[in-house]
Amino acid sequence: MDSSMISMVIEQLLSFQTIIALVIGVVGGIAIGALPGLSTTMAIALLVPITFSMEPVAGLVMLTAIYTSATYGGSIASILLHTPGTPAAAATALDGYQLTLKGKASTAIGVATFSSMVGGFISGIALLFLAPPLAQLSLMFSAPEYLLLAIFGLTIIGSLSSGSMLKGLASGAIGLLIGTIGIDIITGFPRFTFGSMSLESGIALIPALIGLFSLSQVFILIENQVKSGKKVKAKQATGKFFPSKSIIKRITPTVLRSSGLGVIVGIMPGAGGDVGSWVGYNEAKRFSKRKEEFGKGSVEGVAGSESANNAVTGGAIIPMMTLGIPGSSATAVLLGGLMIQGLVPGSELFTTNGHLSYAIIIGFIIANILMGIVGFIGAKYFIKVLDVPQNLIIAIIITICMVGSYAINNSIFDIWVMVFFGIFGYFLRKAGFSTAPIILGMILGPIAERSLGQALVMSQDNFFVYLLSRPISVIFIVLILLTILTPLIMKLIRNRKKEAVS
């Protein structure tokens, strides 16, 4: 950027309308993200019409601020109530809520805020400096790469079960089976719909997620109250909200690693923050020296998922702005908002309209910093939810679950889906099965199936040869093999060391 463009960018960012839009986007995004059922995509879609009468930079800065802040906001309900505000926050609930039960909600909120801010900031820097070259990488992705990406994601399933790996794999298989419900997009044949038109589009992810994570938790809370004969609640939260130096030192490698992974996942169209958060969580566990803490209250688990899902936001905007290819459903709506303002993705966006696009990108970076500030200031108010009587919390969660499930498609059927998965999730958890692999299977199963069908057509009966002829596919194959074989190799090494010592 030359000096004249820099001055134009600063002028755009310092306008009164842009500043107000930035604040509204951040605060509103956090609030929306914290409410289950009110998705990031829904929030952006509802506010796109408002941007018609706004200046291009102000309107688009507000939409991008909502995007990143709502992604962070989902962690608040996940940590405090075990109710993921957004699908991207489901991984955060695994360790965040366990920290809350131990009286460490302030630590969990602080780590989530810090990690989200850093992850979003890093993705904004990547968006600013690496957009054109990184966007070219997404052009090399086709059905084979998406198939292997989904398989790579499915290798995470074994590590998501804090107990038996066999039960974790069984849960993942259940998720894959649920993902097959609906009309087969290749053949057009309905599967497992039992004549119901409501099932032809498949099981809606958010009602299922709310049921498995939130309603099942409500049933467990009610059961604990009945058994104990008294109100059961989390320990009173203590400690500072801003992470201590020791915690920051401990989570920094995880935050940086997961942020990088999140940016890469974001660039891949269709992956999204939900996939990014599980990848970040898994890699945090893989590299951690305290693997036994995961699923029981690990700050690294919270940091891994939150830094990754917020890093996805900037990564997803990269192909949207440079190629017109949305990296997620939320950026698909953002793309509409961009084009409504007369801005067409491509080289002209960074040349002729460079002062606008760079102002939007820098506004996105500022939004992530402001999000962190608002998060730390508001944390002491967020945590007040723990002082609410348990019975009232149960009633509120049930109400939010019903409203959130209904709001997705304005469908009573989705409420029944949520109730079914709530009861199903309760019995699974009582039997020692993890619900997280089910959600991951539901997300990645359809991606893998769709990509497999397309890849088989593209390969013309030479499927494996075709895979090995594509460099990125080979890289994914190597990563999958390493993921599967590394635990076995490490176990052999440990056994040999024990034999040598004995």
C-alpha positions in Angstrom: 0.0 0.0 0.0 1.3 3.5 -0.8 0.9 6.5 1.5 -2.2 7.8 -0.2 -4.0 4.4 0.2 -2.9 4.2 3.8 -4.4 7.6 4.6 -7.6 6.6 2.9 -7.8 3.4 4.9 -7.2 5.3 8.2 -9.9 7.8 7.2 -12.4 5.0 6.5 -11.6 3.3 9.8 -11.8 6.4 11.9 -15.2 7.5 10.6 -18.0 7.7 13.3 -20.2 5.1 11.4 -17.3 2.6 11.2 -16.5 2.9 14.9 -20.1 2.4 16.0 -20.6 -0.5 13.6 -17.4 -2.1 15.0 -18.7 -1.9 18.6 -22.2 -3.1 17.7 -20.7 -6.0 15.7 -18.4 -7.1 18.6 -20.9 -6.8 21.4 -23.9 -8.2 19.4 -21.8 -11.0 18.0 -20.7 -12.2 21.5 -24.3 -12.1 22.7 -25.7 -14.0 19.7 -22.9 -16.6 19.8 -23.6 -17.3 23.5 -27.3 -18.2 22.7 -27.7 -21.7 21.4 -29.5 -21.9 18.1 -28.7 -18.4 17.1 -25.9 -19.2 14.7 -23.3 -16.9 13.2 -24.7 -17.3 9.8 -28.2 -16.4 11.0 -26.9 -13.3 12.7 -25.1 -12.1 9.6 -28.0 -12.9 7.3 -30.4 -10.9 9.5 -28.1 -7.8 9.5 -27.1 -7.8 5.9 -30.2 -5.7 4.9 -29.2 -3.1 7.5 -25.9 -2.5 5.7 -27.7 -1.4 2.5 -27.8 2.2 3.7 -24.4 2.1 5.4 -21.0 3.0 4.0 -19.3 -0.1 2.5 -16.5 -0.3 5.0 -18.8 0.3 8.0 -21.3 -2.3 6.9 -18.8 -5.0 6.1 -16.7 -4.3 9.2 -19.8 -4.8 11.3 -20.6 -8.1 9.5 -17.0 -9.4 9.9 -17.0 -8.3 13.6 -20.2 -10.3 14.2 -18.6 -13.3 12.4 -15.5 -13.5 14.6 -17.2 -12.4 17.9 -20.1 -14.9 17.6 -17.6 -17.6 17.1 -16.0 -16.6 20.4 -19.4 -16.1 22.1 -20.2 -19.7 21.6 -17.6 -20.6 24.2 -19.3 -18.8 27.0 -22.3 -21.0 27.2 -20.2 -24.1 26.5 -18.0 -23.4 29.5 -20.6 -22.2 32.0 -23.6 -24.4 31.1 -22.2 -27.2 28.8 -24.4 -25.7 26.1 -22.5 -24.9 23.0 -23.7 -21.6 21.6 -22.4 -22.5 18.1 -21.3 -25.9 16.6 -17.7 -24.5 16.6 -17.8 -24.4 20.4 -18.7 -28.0 20.9 -15.1 -29.1 21.4 -14.7 -26.3 24.0 -17.5 -27.8 26.1 -15.4 -31.0 26.7 -12.9 -29.4 29.0 -14.4 -25.9 29.6 -17.4 -27.3 31.6 -15.2 -29.6 33.6 -13.1 -26.6 34.7 -16.4 -24.9 35.7 -17.4 -27.9 37.8 -14.0 -27.6 39.6 -14.5 -23.9 40.4 -12.2 -22.7 37.6 -14.8 -21.1 35.3 -12.8 -17.8 35.5 -9.7 -19.6 34.2 -11.6 -21.3 31.4 -13.3 -18.1 30.3 -9.9 -16.3 30.5 -8.1 -18.9 28.4 -11.0 -19.0 25.9 -11.0 -15.2 25.5 -7.2 -15.0 25.2 -7.0 -17.9 22.7 -9.9 -16.6 20.6 -8.4 -13.1 20.4 -5.0 -14.5 19.4 -6.4 -17.0 16.9 -8.6 -14.3 15.3 -5.7 -11.8 15.3 -3.4 -14.3 13.6 -6.0 -15.1 11.0 -6.5 -11.4 10.4 -2.7 -11.0 9.8 -2.8 -14.0 7.4 -5.8 -12.4 5.6 -3.8 -9.1 5.3 -0.5 -10.5 4.0 -1.2 -13.9 2.6 -4.6 -13.7 1.0 -3.6 -14.0 -2.7 -1.0 -16.8 -2.5 -3.0 -18.8 0.1 -6.2 -18.5 -1.9 -4.4 -20.2 -4.9 -4.0 -23.3 -2.7 -7.7 -23.8 -2.4 -7.9 -24.0 -6.2 -5.9 -27.2 -6.0 -8.5 -28.9 -3.7 -11.0 -31.1 -5.3 -13.1 -34.1 -4.3 -10.1 -36.4 -3.6 -8.6 -33.8 -1.2 -11.9 -33.2 0.6 -12.4 -37.0 1.0 -8.9 -37.4 2.6 -9.4 -34.2 4.7 -12.6 -35.8 6.0 -10.9 -39.1 6.7 -8.0 -37.2 8.4 -10.6 -35.6 10.6 -12.2 -38.9 11.4 -8.9 -40.2 12.8 -9.5 -37.7 15.6 -12.4 -39.7 16.9 -10.3 -42.2 18.8 -8.7 -39.5 20.9 -12.1 -37.7 21.7 -13.2 -40.5 24.1 -11.7 -39.9 27.6 -12.5 -43.5 28.5 -12.5 -46.5 26.2 -11.2 -45.9 22.7 -13.5 -48.7 21.5 -16.5 -46.8 22.8 -15.2 -43.6 21.2 -14.9 -45.4 17.8 -18.4 -46.8 18.3 -19.8 -43.3 19.0 -18.1 -42.1 15.8 -19.7 -44.9 13.9 -23.1 -43.9 15.2 -22.4 -40.4 14.0 -21.5 -41.6 10.6 -24.7 -43.7 10.4 -26.8 -40.7 11.4 -25.1 -38.7 8.7 -26.4 -41.0 6.1 -30.0 -40.2 6.9 -31.7 -38.3 4.0 -31.6 -38.3 0.3 -28.5 -39.6 -1.3 -27.2 -36.8 -3.4 -25.6 -39.2 -5.9 -28.5 -41.5 -6.6 -31.4 -39.3 -5.3 -32.7 -42.3 -3.3 -34.0 -41.6 0.3 -32.3 -43.5 3.1 -33.6 -44.2 6.6 -36.4 -41.6 6.2 -39.2 -44.1 7.0 -41.5 -42.2 4.7 -41.0 -38.9 6.6 -40.5 -35.8 4.4 -38.9 -34.0 7.4 -36.0 -36.6 7.3 -35.3 -36.2 3.6 -33.0 -33.3 4.2 -31.2 -35.3 6.9 -30.8 -34.7 10.6 -30.2 -31.0 11.4 -26.9 -30.6 13.1 -27.7 -27.9 15.6 -30.8 -29.5 17.2 -28.8 -32.8 17.4 -25.8 -30.9 19.0 -28.1 -29.1 21.5 -29.7 -32.4 22.5 -26.5 -34.4 22.9 -24.6 -31.7 24.8 -27.2 -29.6 26.5 -30.4 -31.5 27.2 -28.5 -34.7 28.1 -26.6 -32.5 30.7 -29.9 -31.2 32.1 -31.0 -34.8 32.6 -27.8 -35.6 34.5 -28.2 -32.5 36.6 -31.8 -33.5 37.5 -30.6 -37.1 38.3 -27.9 -35.7 40.6 -30.5 -33.6 42.4 -32.8 -36.5 42.9 -30.0 -38.8 44.1 -28.6 -36.2 46.5 -31.9 -34.8 47.6 -30.4 -31.3 47.4 -29.4 -28.7 44.8 -26.2 -29.5 43.0 -24.1 -26.8 41.5 -20.7 -26.0 40.3 -18.1 -24.8 42.8 -17.9 -21.1 43.2 -15.5 -19.7 40.6 -12.3 -18.2 42.0 -9.2 -16.5 40.5 -8.5 -13.8 37.9 -10.0 -13.8 34.5 -6.8 -12.9 32.6 -4.6 -16.0 32.4 -1.5 -16.0 34.6 2.0 -16.0 33.1 2.4 -19.7 33.8 -0.9 -20.5 32.0 0.0 -18.3 29.0 3.4 -19.9 28.8 1.8 -23.3 28.9 -0.9 -22.6 26.2 1.2 -20.4 23.9 2.5 -23.3 21.7 -1.0 -24.8 21.5 -2.5 -21.4 20.6 0.0 -20.7 17.9 -0.2 -24.3 16.5 -4.0 -24.4 16.5 -4.2 -20.9 15.0 -2.1 -21.9 12.1 -4.2 -25.1 11.6 -7.4 -23.0 11.9 -6.3 -20.6 9.1 -5.5 -23.6 6.8 -8.9 -25.3 7.6 -10.6 -21.9 7.0 -9.1 -21.6 3.5 -10.6 -24.9 2.5 -14.2 -24.2 1.4 -16.8 -26.1 3.3 -14.7 -27.1 6.3 -15.7 -24.3 8.8 -15.1 -23.6 12.4 -16.7 -26.8 13.7 -14.1 -28.9 11.8 -11.4 -26.5 12.7 -12.1 -26.6 16.4 -11.9 -30.4 16.6 -8.7 -30.4 14.6 -7.2 -27.8 17.0 -8.4 -29.8 20.0 -6.9 -33.0 18.7 -3.6 -31.5 17.9 -3.5 -29.8 21.3 -4.0 -33.3 22.9 -1.4 -34.9 20.6 1.4 -32.5 21.5 0.4 -32.1 25.2 2.5 -33.4 28.0 -0.6 -33.7 30.1 -2.8 -35.9 27.9 -4.6 -37.4 31.0 -6.2 -34.0 31.7 -8.1 -33.8 28.5 -11.8 -34.4 29.0 -11.3 -33.7 32.7 -10.5 -30.0 32.6 -7.5 -29.1 30.5 -6.7 -25.5 29.7 -4.8 -26.7 26.6 -8.0 -28.3 25.3 -9.9 -25.0 25.7 -7.0 -23.1 24.1 -6.7 -25.5 21.2 -10.3 -25.5 20.2 -10.9 -21.8 20.7 -7.8 -20.5 18.9 -8.5 -22.8 16.0 -12.2 -21.9 15.5 -11.5 -18.2 15.6 -8.5 -18.6 13.3 -10.9 -20.3 10.8 -12.8 -17.0 10.5 -10.0 -15.0 8.8 -8.9 -18.1 6.8 -12.5 -18.5 5.4 -12.5 -14.8 4.3 -9.4 -15.3 2.2 -10.9 -17.3 -0.7 -14.1 -15.3 -0.4 -12.3 -11.9 -1.1 -9.8 -13.1 -3.6 -11.7 -15.8 -5.5 -15.3 -15.4 -4.6 -15.3 -18.9 -3.0 -16.8 -18.8 0.5 -14.9 -20.9 3.0 -18.0 -21.4 5.2 -21.8 -20.8 5.3 -21.2 -17.6 7.2 -18.8 -16.2 4.5 -21.3 -17.2 1.8 -23.6 -14.6 3.4 -20.7 -12.2 3.8 -20.0 -12.6 0.1 -23.6 -11.5 -0.6 -23.0 -8.4 1.6 -19.8 -7.7 -0.3 -21.4 -7.8 -3.7 -24.5 -5.8 -2.6 -22.0 -2.9 -1.9 -20.8 -3.3 -5.5 -17.5 -4.9 -4.5 -16.6 -7.9 -6.7 -14.1 -10.5 -5.4 -10.8 -10.7 -7.3 -7.8 -8.7 -8.2 -9.8 -5.4 -8.5 -10.8 -5.7 -4.9 -7.1 -5.2 -3.9 -6.2 -2.7 -6.6 -9.1 -0.4 -7.7 -10.9 -0.8 -4.4 -7.8 -1.5 -2.4 -8.6 1.3 0.1 -11.9 -0.4 0.9 -10.7 -4.0 1.1 -7.7 -3.2 3.3 -9.9 -1.1 5.6 -12.3 -4.1 5.9 -9.3 -6.4 6.7 -7.7 -4.1 9.3 -11.2 -3.5 10.8 -11.5 -7.3 11.2 -8.1 -7.4 13.0 -9.2 -4.5 15.3 -12.5 -6.4 15.9 -10.6 -9.3 17.3 -8.6 -7.1 19.7 -11.8 -5.3 20.8 -13.5 -8.7 21.2 -10.8 -9.7 23.6 -11.1 -6.5 25.6 -14.9 -6.8 25.8 -14.5 -10.5 26.7 -12.2 -9.8 29.7 -14.3 -6.9 30.9 -17.6 -8.8 30.6 -16.2 -12.1 32.1 -17.1 -11.1 35.6 -20.7 -10.6 34.5 -20.8 -13.8 32.4 -19.8 -15.8 35.4 -22.7 -14.6 37.4 -24.7 -17.3 35.8 -23.1 -19.7 38.3 -24.9 -17.8 41.1 -28.3 -18.5 39.7 -30.2 -21.3 41.5 -29.7 -24.7 39.8 -33.5 -25.3 39.3 -33.8 -22.0 37.5 -30.7 -22.8 35.3 -32.3 -26.1 34.3 -35.5 -24.3 33.3 -33.6 -21.7 31.4 -31.4 -24.2 29.6 -34.5 -26.3 28.6 -36.2 -23.2 27.3 -33.1 -22.1 25.3 -32.8 -25.6 23.9 -36.3 -25.5 22.6 -36.2 -22.0 21.2 -32.8 -22.5 19.7 -33.8 -25.8 18.0 -37.0 -24.3 16.7 -35.3 -21.1 15.4 -33.1 -22.9 12.9 -35.8 -23.8 10.5 -39.0 -22.7 12.4 -39.8 -26.4 12.7 -41.5 -28.3 15.5 -39.8 -31.4 14.1 -36.4 -30.0 15.1 -37.6 -29.8 18.7 -38.4 -33.5 18.6 -35.0 -34.2 17.1 -33.4 -32.3 20.0 -35.5 -34.2 22.6 -34.6 -37.5 21.0 -30.9 -36.8 20.9 -31.1 -35.4 24.5 -32.5 -38.7 25.8 -30.2 -40.7 23.5 -27.2 -38.7 24.7 -28.1 -39.2 28.3 -28.2 -43.0 28.1 -24.9 -42.9 26.0 -23.2 -40.9 28.7 -24.5 -43.1 31.5 -23.1 -46.1 29.6 -19.7 -44.4 29.3 -19.9 -43.4 25.7 -18.6 -40.0 24.5 -21.1 -37.8 22.6 -18.4 -35.7 20.9 -17.4 -38.3 18.3 -21.1 -38.5 17.2 -21.1 -34.9 16.3 -17.8 -35.2 14.5 -19.1 -38.2 12.5 -22.3 -36.3 11.6 -20.2 -33.4 10.3 -17.5 -35.3 8.4 -19.5 -38.3 7.3 -21.6 -36.4 4.6 -18.4 -34.6 3.4 -16.6 -37.9 3.0 -19.5 -39.6 1.3 -20.1 -36.8 -1.2 -16.4 -36.4 -2.0 -16.0 -40.2 -2.4 -18.8 -40.3 -5.0 -17.3 -37.4 -6.9 -13.7 -38.8 -6.7 -14.8 -42.2 -8.0 -16.4 -40.5 -11.0 -13.3 -38.4 -11.6 -10.9 -41.3 -11.3 -12.5 -43.4 -14.0 -12.0 -46.7 -12.3 -8.4 -46.0 -11.3 -9.2 -44.6 -7.9 -6.0 -45.3 -5.9 -3.7 -44.4 -8.9 -5.6 -41.2 -9.2 -5.2 -40.4 -5.5 -1.4 -41.0 -5.7 -1.1 -38.8 -8.8 -2.3 -35.7 -6.8 0.5 -34.2 -4.5 -1.9 -32.8 -1.9 -3.7 -36.1 -1.7 -0.4 -37.9 -1.1 0.4 -35.4 1.8 -3.0 -36.2 3.4 -2.4 -39.9 3.0 0.9 -39.6 4.8 -0.7 -37.5 7.6 -3.5 -40.1 8.0 -0.9 -42.9 8.3 1.2 -40.9 10.8 -1.9 -40.2 12.9 -2.9 -43.9 13.0 0.6 -45.4 13.4 2.2 -42.8 15.8 0.4 -44.1 18.9 1.2 -47.7 18.1 4.9 -46.8 17.5 5.1 -44.8 20.7 3.5 -47.7 22.6 6.1 -50.1 21.2 9.0 -47.7 22.1 7.6 -47.4 25.7 7.3 -51.2 26.0 10.9 -51.7 24.8 12.1 -49.1 27.3 10.3 -50.9 30.1 11.8 -54.3 29.0 15.3 -52.7 28.9 14.9 -51.3 32.4 13.6 -54.5 33.8 
